[in-house]
Amino acid sequence: MTSESSPPYFSSTPAVLRITGSLEVTILTDDGDIQQALKILWVSELFFPFTITCVKISILGFYRTIFSTRTFRLVTYAISAISVMWMFAGFWVTIFQCRPVRAVYDTSLAATADCFPFAPFVFTYELTNALIDVAISALPINMVRKLQMQTRQKVQVISIFAMGGL
């Protein structure tokens, strides 16, 4: 087995940090504890794409209520569709990053697991996430520029929208 096909969370000396609600840090070295922590991490990763996509779609829906031109609505629908595709890509790749699936969190399967390099996927996934965020943040700029108000007020309104993208 090459290092490229090893499960994404494994190292030569397995140890996982556990941080409790009281900010107590524990180093886990027992295989059972490590597997439990990795399983919780893996399951929590499945919620990330859904949560972020819901936020993106709610912002786009808010934009549609403010700016009602046909072109703007079509652009918001297109970005919503891209966000949903992004969500499903992340969800399915996270689930099936290893064969068998439980090799992600079961350290006893490390020798026989077939996993793809997860780090390059995460980099690309988060890069596309950032690009979608930039697109969403930039959407209202052109619409605000067309409003009949002083330039100073336009800059202030655009700044308010931009702060929402931070």
N, C-alpha and C positions, 0 to 999 in steps of 0.2 A: 504494500500500500504506500503510495506516495504521499508527501505532505500536502499536496494539492487536493487529494481526495479525502483527507481526514475530516471528521466532523468539525464544524466551525468553532466550537467552544472548547476543544480539547487542547491541552498542552502536555509537555512531557511530565510535569509534576502537577497533577490536578489539585487545584485549590480555588475555592470560590469565596468571595466575600459576601457575608449576609449582614445587612444593615436593618435593624429593627426600627419600629416607630419611635423608640426613645433614643435613636441614633447610636445604639450600641453596635459596634462592629465586631463580627466574629469571622474567623477564617475557617471555612469548612474543608475538612480533609477526608472525612468519611465518605465512601462512595455512595452510600444511600442518601446522605444529606446533599451531596453534590448533584446527584441525579434529580432529587426533588427540586433543588434550586434551579437547575437547568430546565426542568419541565415547566416550572412557573414562569421563567423567563421566556421560553418558547411560546407558551400560551399567551402571555402578555404582548408579545410581538404581533400576534394575530389581530389584536384590537387596534393597533396603531393606524393601519391604512383606513379602517372604517371611521375612526374618530376624526382624523385629519380631513378626510373627504367630506364628512358631514359639515365640518366648519367651513370648508371651501364653498360647498354648495349653498350653505346658508348666507354667506357673504355675497355670493353671486345673485341669490334670490333677493337680497336686500337692495343690491344695485339695480335689479330689474324693476323694483317698485319706485325707485327714485328717477331713473332714466328710462323712458319708455319708447325710445325710437326703435324701429324694426331692426336696423343693423346692429345696434347695441344688444338687443335681446338675442339675436342670432349668435353674436360673439359670446355672450354669457352661456348660451346653450352649448356651444362648441367647447368652451373651457370646462363646463360641467361634464360633458361626455369624456373629455381627455382625463379629467380627474377620476371619473368612475373607472376608466380603463386602467389608470395608474393604481387605483385601489385594488382591483382584481389581480393585477400582475403581482403586486406585493404580497397579497394574501396567499395566492397559490404557490408562489416561489418559496415563501416562508414555510408553508406546510411541507412541500415536497423537495426541500433542499437536500435531503438524504434518502437513500434507499437502503434499508427499510426506514420508514418515517421516524420510528422511535429512536433511531441512531443519533438523532440530534441531541437527545437528553440522556440516553442510556450508554454510559461509558463502556459497558461490557461488549458493545457491538463495534467498538472503534476499529478493530482489526479487519472486520469483514464489511464495514459500511462503504457505500459508494456515495460520496457527497461532492457537490461541486463547490468551487471556491466562492464563499458567500460574501467576502469583503468587497470584491469588485462590483458585485450586484448592489450591495448596500450603498456604495459610493455613487453608482449610476442612478439608483433609485432616489437617493436624497438630492442629487443634482437636478433631476427632473422635478422633484418636489419643490425645490427652490425656484426653478424656472416658472413653474405654474404659479407659485406665490407672487413672483415679480409680475407676471402677466395680469393676475387678479388685482394687484396693487396699482398697476398702471392704467387699468381700464377707465376709471373715472376722469383721468386727466384731460383727455380730449373733449369729453362732454362738458366739463367745468370751463374749459377755454371758450366754449361757444356761448356761455351764459352772458347775459347783458348786465354786467356789473363792472366795477372798477378793477383794474389790474391787481391792486393791493388785496382786494377782497378775494379775487380768484386765487391768488397765491396762498392766502389763508385757508381757503376751502380745500385746495389741493394738498396743503400741509396736513390738514386734519385727516384726509383720506390716506396720506402717506404714513402718518403715525399709526394708523390702523394696520398697516402692513408690516410693522416692526415686530 
